[in-house]
């Protein structure tokens, strides 16, 4: 498989600064992937270092090459988030209390 190269959009120092300044763990992981590639690491070395798949590495490198750092930032997709009502927990605990002696 052909190695995906990183475009020269940012220096290693700029990437390190961005990693230090971000509070977003997902973004930091993606940045570290880009940094490791810029430092000459192979896909296998990046996989072992970050514990991510080849697919993620390739996706992040492509995004970075196309749109820079902005493309690596996390964006909420607007998917529905399940919110649990306290009512369900109360019912669960009541049911568990009923069955304690069984």
N, C-alpha and C positions, 0 to 999 in steps of 0.2 A: 504494500500500500504506500502511495506517495505521501510524504510528510507535508503537512500543511504549514506553510511559512507564515510568519507574522509580519504584517506591514509595519513600517517604521513610523507609527503615529505618535508614540510617546517613548520617552527614554526610560531606562530601568529605574532611575531615581524618581521620575514622575510617578511611575507605577507603585513603587514602594511608598511614596508619600500618600498616594490615594488609598492604599491598603491601611496605612496607619490612621488615616483620618476618618475612614468610614465606620459606621456602627452597624451596618447591614452585613450579617454573616454570609449570606448567599452571594452578595456582590463581592465581598472579600475573597471568597473561594474562587470565583470566576477571574478576579484580578490576579490571584496567585497562579492560576493556570496560565494566563497570558505572560506573567512575569517569568515563570519557569521556562516557557518556550523561548522567550526572548533571551534567556540565559543559556539557551542551547540544549535544554533537556529534551529527551525523546518522549514520545507519547507514553511508552511503558514506564519511564521514570516519573512522569507526571501522574500517571495512574497510581503508581505505588506510593507516591508522596501525598496525594490528595484523596486517594480512595474513591475515585470517580471512574466512570466508564469511558472508553474510547469515543463513544458517540457524543457524550457531553463535551469532551475536550474538543472534538471537531466542530461541534455546534458553536461553542464559545469562541473559538478562533475565527470561524466564519463571520459571526456577528461582529466581533471586534474589527476585523478587516473591512467589513462593509460600513459600519457606522460608529466605530470607536467606542469609548468608554460608556457612552449613553446606552448603547445596545446591550451592555452587560448588567445594567441596573435592573433590580426587581420591579416588576409592575404587577399590581393586583389585577387579575383578569376579570374580576367582577363575578366570579363564581359564587354560588350560594353557600353561605356558611351556616352550618347546623348550630342552632342555639338551643340548649337544653333548659327547659323550665325547671325551677325548683320543685314544682308540683310532681314531676316524675321521680325525683329523688326521694321526696317524702313518701310517695306511694311504694317505692322500692324498699325503703327502710321499714315501713309498716308491715309489708309482706314478709320481710326477713325476720322481724320481731315475732310475728305470728308463728313462724315455722321453727323457732329456736328449740322448742321442746320436742320436735319430731325426730 
